[in-house]
Amino acid sequence: MLKNKTNLTLLSIIYYCFYNAAHAYIDPVTTTAIIQGIIAVFATILIYIRTPSKIIKLFRIIFLKIKKKNKKFKE
């Protein structure tokens, strides 16, 4: 048990001694894409919450028209 703690401590010390920062950055295109995605999600949620009844009515109308056309073709 003591040997495992010693090894872990030694590995931790070695890791932090040789740690290098990445010096990375997020380019403007990536930032814009992330912001655009977030805005799109919120806009979609807002539209869905405000008009779910209209969306449901639209789907019913579309599917009823398709069913009526299918019945005409079968006859």
N, CA, C and O atoms as CSV, one atom per row, in Angstrom:
chain,resi,resn,atom,element,x,y,z
A,1,MET,N,N,0.830,-1.188,0.000
A,1,MET,CA,C,0.000,0.000,0.000
A,1,MET,C,C,0.875,1.252,0.000
A,1,MET,O,O,0.606,2.196,-0.743
A,2,LEU,N,N,1.891,1.264,0.808
A,2,LEU,CA,C,2.786,2.409,0.883
A,2,LEU,C,C,3.558,2.573,-0.416
A,2,LEU,O,O,3.863,3.692,-0.829
A,3,LYS,N,N,3.870,1.458,-1.058
A,3,LYS,CA,C,4.608,1.493,-2.308
A,3,LYS,C,C,3.764,2.147,-3.409
A,3,LYS,O,O,4.290,2.909,-4.219
A,4,ASN,N,N,2.458,1.853,-3.440
A,4,ASN,CA,C,1.567,2.453,-4.426
A,4,ASN,C,C,1.466,3.967,-4.244
A,4,ASN,O,O,1.470,4.709,-5.227
A,5,LYS,N,N,1.374,4.427,-3.003
A,5,LYS,CA,C,1.303,5.860,-2.735
A,5,LYS,C,C,2.601,6.550,-3.132
A,5,LYS,O,O,2.578,7.665,-3.653
A,6,THR,N,N,3.711,5.905,-2.894
A,6,THR,CA,C,5.009,6.469,-3.260
A,6,THR,C,C,5.117,6.586,-4.771
A,6,THR,O,O,5.572,7.605,-5.290
A,7,ASN,N,N,4.701,5.544,-5.475
A,7,ASN,CA,C,4.748,5.580,-6.936
A,7,ASN,C,C,3.828,6.677,-7.487
A,7,ASN,O,O,4.199,7.391,-8.419
A,8,LEU,N,N,2.650,6.806,-6.917
A,8,LEU,CA,C,1.715,7.831,-7.360
A,8,LEU,C,C,2.276,9.228,-7.110
A,8,LEU,O,O,2.160,10.106,-7.965
A,9,THR,N,N,2.868,9.432,-5.971
A,9,THR,CA,C,3.466,10.727,-5.651
A,9,THR,C,C,4.613,11.036,-6.602
A,9,THR,O,O,4.733,12.160,-7.088
A,10,LEU,N,N,5.447,10.054,-6.866
A,10,LEU,CA,C,6.577,10.242,-7.769
A,10,LEU,C,C,6.099,10.555,-9.185
A,10,LEU,O,O,6.644,11.440,-9.844
A,11,LEU,N,N,5.085,9.833,-9.652
A,11,LEU,CA,C,4.542,10.100,-10.985
A,11,LEU,C,C,3.911,11.490,-11.067
A,11,LEU,O,O,4.029,12.166,-12.089
A,12,SER,N,N,3.248,11.914,-10.004
A,12,SER,CA,C,2.645,13.247,-9.976
A,12,SER,C,C,3.714,14.332,-10.050
A,12,SER,O,O,3.556,15.314,-10.776
A,13,ILE,N,N,4.779,14.161,-9.315
A,13,ILE,CA,C,5.871,15.143,-9.333
A,13,ILE,C,C,6.498,15.211,-10.723
A,13,ILE,O,O,6.751,16.301,-11.236
A,14,ILE,N,N,6.748,14.072,-11.325
A,14,ILE,CA,C,7.342,14.042,-12.672
A,14,ILE,C,C,6.400,14.703,-13.676
A,14,ILE,O,O,6.848,15.459,-14.538
A,15,TYR,N,N,5.125,14.429,-13.574
A,15,TYR,CA,C,4.150,15.009,-14.506
A,15,TYR,C,C,4.153,16.529,-14.416
A,15,TYR,O,O,4.192,17.203,-15.446
A,16,TYR,N,N,4.114,17.080,-13.209
A,16,TYR,CA,C,4.051,18.526,-13.061
A,16,TYR,C,C,5.379,19.201,-13.371
A,16,TYR,O,O,5.391,20.387,-13.699
A,17,CYS,N,N,6.483,18.498,-13.280
A,17,CYS,CA,C,7.773,19.084,-13.651
A,17,CYS,C,C,7.897,19.243,-15.166
A,17,CYS,O,O,8.505,20.202,-15.641
A,18,PHE,N,N,7.343,18.337,-15.903
A,18,PHE,CA,C,7.463,18.372,-17.359
A,18,PHE,C,C,6.190,18.871,-18.052
A,18,PHE,O,O,6.003,18.642,-19.246
A,19,TYR,N,N,5.333,19.539,-17.317
A,19,TYR,CA,C,4.078,20.032,-17.865
A,19,TYR,C,C,4.352,21.242,-18.748
A,19,TYR,O,O,5.044,22.172,-18.333
A,20,ASN,N,N,3.816,21.233,-19.957
A,20,ASN,CA,C,3.935,22.369,-20.875
A,20,ASN,C,C,2.536,22.858,-21.223
A,20,ASN,O,O,1.615,22.068,-21.428
A,21,ALA,N,N,2.401,24.159,-21.285
A,21,ALA,CA,C,1.120,24.728,-21.681
A,21,ALA,C,C,0.944,24.553,-23.189
A,21,ALA,O,O,1.925,24.527,-23.932
A,22,ALA,N,N,-0.279,24.436,-23.629
A,22,ALA,CA,C,-0.547,24.186,-25.041
A,22,ALA,C,C,-0.439,25.452,-25.884
A,22,ALA,O,O,-0.136,25.369,-27.074
A,23,HIS,N,N,-0.681,26.615,-25.295
A,23,HIS,CA,C,-0.687,27.888,-26.020
A,23,HIS,C,C,-1.617,27.814,-27.227
A,23,HIS,O,O,-1.285,28.299,-28.309
A,24,ALA,N,N,-2.752,27.217,-27.036
A,24,ALA,CA,C,-3.727,27.070,-28.108
A,24,ALA,C,C,-4.714,28.235,-28.053
A,24,ALA,O,O,-4.847,28.914,-27.035
A,25,TYR,N,N,-5.380,28.440,-29.146
A,25,TYR,CA,C,-6.402,29.476,-29.209
A,25,TYR,C,C,-7.582,28.958,-30.002
A,25,TYR,O,O,-7.473,27.991,-30.756
A,26,ILE,N,N,-8.704,29.614,-29.819
A,26,ILE,CA,C,-9.885,29.273,-30.606
A,26,ILE,C,C,-10.002,30.336,-31.690
A,26,ILE,O,O,-10.153,31.521,-31.392
A,27,ASP,N,N,-9.933,29.918,-32.925
A,27,ASP,CA,C,-9.971,30.879,-34.014
A,27,ASP,C,C,-11.382,31.458,-34.162
A,27,ASP,O,O,-12.345,30.865,-33.674
A,28,PRO,N,N,-11.510,32.589,-34.819
A,28,PRO,CA,C,-12.806,33.263,-34.942
A,28,PRO,C,C,-13.878,32.425,-35.637
A,28,PRO,O,O,-15.057,32.536,-35.299
A,29,VAL,N,N,-13.496,31.600,-36.586
A,29,VAL,CA,C,-14.482,30.789,-37.301
A,29,VAL,C,C,-15.128,29.780,-36.351
A,29,VAL,O,O,-16.340,29.569,-36.388
A,30,THR,N,N,-14.322,29.170,-35.516
A,30,THR,CA,C,-14.850,28.206,-34.556
A,30,THR,C,C,-15.778,28.892,-33.560
A,30,THR,O,O,-16.850,28.377,-33.242
A,31,THR,N,N,-15.362,30.050,-33.072
A,31,THR,CA,C,-16.184,30.796,-32.126
A,31,THR,C,C,-17.521,31.171,-32.756
A,31,THR,O,O,-18.569,31.042,-32.124
A,32,THR,N,N,-17.480,31.632,-33.996
A,32,THR,CA,C,-18.706,32.008,-34.686
A,32,THR,C,C,-19.622,30.800,-34.866
A,32,THR,O,O,-20.834,30.916,-34.688
A,33,ALA,N,N,-19.066,29.656,-35.211
A,33,ALA,CA,C,-19.873,28.452,-35.401
A,33,ALA,C,C,-20.525,28.021,-34.089
A,33,ALA,O,O,-21.686,27.610,-34.080
A,34,ILE,N,N,-19.799,28.112,-32.999
A,34,ILE,CA,C,-20.353,27.742,-31.694
A,34,ILE,C,C,-21.485,28.688,-31.308
A,34,ILE,O,O,-22.544,28.242,-30.866
A,35,ILE,N,N,-21.269,29.982,-31.470
A,35,ILE,CA,C,-22.300,30.965,-31.135
A,35,ILE,C,C,-23.520,30.781,-32.023
A,35,ILE,O,O,-24.649,30.860,-31.539
A,36,GLN,N,N,-23.315,30.539,-33.314
A,36,GLN,CA,C,-24.426,30.330,-34.236
A,36,GLN,C,C,-25.234,29.089,-33.850
A,36,GLN,O,O,-26.462,29.098,-33.929
A,37,GLY,N,N,-24.556,28.039,-33.439
A,37,GLY,CA,C,-25.251,26.833,-33.006
A,37,GLY,C,C,-26.096,27.068,-31.765
A,37,GLY,O,O,-27.226,26.589,-31.676
A,38,ILE,N,N,-25.546,27.804,-30.811
A,38,ILE,CA,C,-26.287,28.106,-29.583
A,38,ILE,C,C,-27.521,28.947,-29.886
A,38,ILE,O,O,-28.600,28.688,-29.354
A,39,ILE,N,N,-27.363,29.953,-30.740
A,39,ILE,CA,C,-28.494,30.793,-31.125
A,39,ILE,C,C,-29.555,29.975,-31.846
A,39,ILE,O,O,-30.748,30.169,-31.613
A,40,ALA,N,N,-29.136,29.068,-32.713
A,40,ALA,CA,C,-30.084,28.232,-33.454
A,40,ALA,C,C,-30.882,27.337,-32.511
A,40,ALA,O,O,-32.084,27.154,-32.702
A,41,VAL,N,N,-30.234,26.789,-31.512
A,41,VAL,CA,C,-30.937,25.939,-30.547
A,41,VAL,C,C,-31.987,26.745,-29.792
A,41,VAL,O,O,-33.123,26.296,-29.641
A,42,PHE,N,N,-31.615,27.935,-29.317
A,42,PHE,CA,C,-32.569,28.762,-28.587
A,42,PHE,C,C,-33.718,29.226,-29.481
A,42,PHE,O,O,-34.867,29.269,-29.040
A,43,ALA,N,N,-33.420,29.570,-30.723
A,43,ALA,CA,C,-34.479,29.991,-31.641
A,43,ALA,C,C,-35.446,28.842,-31.917
A,43,ALA,O,O,-36.659,29.044,-31.967
A,44,THR,N,N,-34.912,27.653,-32.092
A,44,THR,CA,C,-35.765,26.489,-32.337
A,44,THR,C,C,-36.660,26.208,-31.139
A,44,THR,O,O,-37.851,25.940,-31.298
A,45,ILE,N,N,-36.100,26.267,-29.964
A,45,ILE,CA,C,-36.894,26.037,-28.752
A,45,ILE,C,C,-37.971,27.104,-28.609
A,45,ILE,O,O,-39.112,26.790,-28.269
A,46,LEU,N,N,-37.621,28.359,-28.862
A,46,LEU,CA,C,-38.578,29.455,-28.742
A,46,LEU,C,C,-39.724,29.293,-29.728
A,46,LEU,O,O,-40.886,29.463,-29.359
A,47,ILE,N,N,-39.416,28.972,-30.960
A,47,ILE,CA,C,-40.459,28.802,-31.964
A,47,ILE,C,C,-41.348,27.615,-31.616
A,47,ILE,O,O,-42.569,27.691,-31.758
A,48,TYR,N,N,-40.749,26.528,-31.166
A,48,TYR,CA,C,-41.550,25.352,-30.822
A,48,TYR,C,C,-42.454,25.616,-29.631
A,48,TYR,O,O,-43.605,25.177,-29.623
A,49,ILE,N,N,-41.964,26.315,-28.636
A,49,ILE,CA,C,-42.770,26.585,-27.441
A,49,ILE,C,C,-43.916,27.539,-27.762
A,49,ILE,O,O,-45.016,27.388,-27.230
A,50,ARG,N,N,-43.669,28.508,-28.618
A,50,ARG,CA,C,-44.703,29.505,-28.907
A,50,ARG,C,C,-45.804,28.967,-29.807
A,50,ARG,O,O,-46.955,29.386,-29.687
A,51,THR,N,N,-45.475,28.048,-30.705
A,51,THR,CA,C,-46.483,27.634,-31.682
A,51,THR,C,C,-46.597,26.124,-31.863
A,51,THR,O,O,-46.639,25.665,-33.004
A,52,PRO,N,N,-46.648,25.343,-30.814
A,52,PRO,CA,C,-46.776,23.902,-31.035
A,52,PRO,C,C,-48.133,23.517,-31.616
A,52,PRO,O,O,-48.231,22.556,-32.379
A,53,SER,N,N,-49.172,24.256,-31.262
A,53,SER,CA,C,-50.487,23.917,-31.794
A,53,SER,C,C,-50.549,24.163,-33.300
A,53,SER,O,O,-51.182,23.401,-34.031
A,54,LYS,N,N,-49.892,25.225,-33.761
A,54,LYS,CA,C,-49.873,25.492,-35.199
A,54,LYS,C,C,-49.112,24.402,-35.948
A,54,LYS,O,O,-49.514,23.995,-37.038
A,55,ILE,N,N,-48.031,23.941,-35.371
A,55,ILE,CA,C,-47.238,22.889,-36.003
A,55,ILE,C,C,-48.045,21.603,-36.092
A,55,ILE,O,O,-48.037,20.930,-37.124
A,56,ILE,N,N,-48.738,21.261,-35.018
A,56,ILE,CA,C,-49.555,20.041,-35.004
A,56,ILE,C,C,-50.682,20.139,-36.024
A,56,ILE,O,O,-50.952,19.175,-36.740
A,57,LYS,N,N,-51.345,21.299,-36.099
A,57,LYS,CA,C,-52.411,21.490,-37.077
A,57,LYS,C,C,-51.883,21.366,-38.499
A,57,LYS,O,O,-52.542,20.782,-39.359
A,58,LEU,N,N,-50.701,21.910,-38.749
A,58,LEU,CA,C,-50.100,21.830,-40.078
A,58,LEU,C,C,-49.828,20.375,-40.458
A,58,LEU,O,O,-50.121,19.971,-41.584
A,59,PHE,N,N,-49.281,19.592,-39.550
A,59,PHE,CA,C,-49.025,18.180,-39.837
A,59,PHE,C,C,-50.328,17.420,-40.098
A,59,PHE,O,O,-50.376,16.563,-40.981
A,60,ARG,N,N,-51.373,17.723,-39.347
A,60,ARG,CA,C,-52.657,17.057,-39.558
A,60,ARG,C,C,-53.206,17.358,-40.950
A,60,ARG,O,O,-53.685,16.464,-41.648
A,61,ILE,N,N,-53.128,18.625,-41.341
A,61,ILE,CA,C,-53.620,19.018,-42.667
A,61,ILE,C,C,-52.840,18.296,-43.759
A,61,ILE,O,O,-53.428,17.779,-44.709
A,62,ILE,N,N,-51.528,18.261,-43.624
A,62,ILE,CA,C,-50.684,17.612,-44.631
A,62,ILE,C,C,-51.007,16.123,-44.723
A,62,ILE,O,O,-51.181,15.591,-45.819
A,63,PHE,N,N,-51.087,15.454,-43.578
A,63,PHE,CA,C,-51.339,14.013,-43.599
A,63,PHE,C,C,-52.758,13.678,-44.058
A,63,PHE,O,O,-52.972,12.642,-44.687
A,64,LEU,N,N,-53.721,14.537,-43.754
A,64,LEU,CA,C,-55.074,14.293,-44.230
A,64,LEU,C,C,-55.157,14.422,-45.750
A,64,LEU,O,O,-55.866,13.657,-46.405
A,65,LYS,N,N,-54.430,15.391,-46.307
A,65,LYS,CA,C,-54.393,15.548,-47.761
A,65,LYS,C,C,-53.766,14.323,-48.415
A,65,LYS,O,O,-54.239,13.854,-49.450
A,66,ILE,N,N,-52.697,13.806,-47.806
A,66,ILE,CA,C,-52.027,12.624,-48.354
A,66,ILE,C,C,-52.963,11.421,-48.296
A,66,ILE,O,O,-53.029,10.644,-49.249
A,67,LYS,N,N,-53.683,11.259,-47.197
A,67,LYS,CA,C,-54.615,10.128,-47.077
A,67,LYS,C,C,-55.739,10.230,-48.099
A,67,LYS,O,O,-56.132,9.225,-48.690
A,68,LYS,N,N,-56.259,11.439,-48.312
A,68,LYS,CA,C,-57.325,11.620,-49.286
A,68,LYS,C,C,-56.837,11.303,-50.702
A,68,LYS,O,O,-57.566,10.699,-51.488
A,69,LYS,N,N,-55.610,11.709,-51.027
A,69,LYS,CA,C,-55.056,11.422,-52.346
A,69,LYS,C,C,-54.856,9.922,-52.519
A,69,LYS,O,O,-55.124,9.381,-53.591
A,70,ASN,N,N,-54.389,9.249,-51.480
A,70,ASN,CA,C,-54.191,7.800,-51.549
A,70,ASN,C,C,-55.512,7.069,-51.748
A,70,ASN,O,O,-55.558,6.091,-52.494
A,71,LYS,N,N,-56.580,7.510,-51.108
A,71,LYS,CA,C,-57.889,6.894,-51.270
A,71,LYS,C,C,-58.401,7.065,-52.707
A,71,LYS,O,O,-59.002,6.147,-53.265
A,72,LYS,N,N,-58.166,8.229,-53.298
A,72,LYS,CA,C,-58.614,8.476,-54.666
A,72,LYS,C,C,-57.886,7.569,-55.641
A,72,LYS,O,O,-58.492,7.061,-56.585
A,73,PHE,N,N,-56.589,7.360,-55.426
A,73,PHE,CA,C,-55.807,6.513,-56.319
A,73,PHE,C,C,-56.189,5.057,-56.193
A,73,PHE,O,O,-56.109,4.318,-57.174
A,74,LYS,N,N,-56.602,4.622,-55.017
A,74,LYS,CA,C,-56.971,3.220,-54.821
A,74,LYS,C,C,-58.299,2.890,-55.491
A,74,LYS,O,O,-58.526,1.751,-55.900
A,75,GLU,N,N,-59.158,3.863,-55.602
A,75,GLU,CA,C,-60.480,3.651,-56.200
A,75,GLU,C,C,-60.350,3.647,-57.670
A,75,GLU,O,O,-61.344,3.483,-58.378
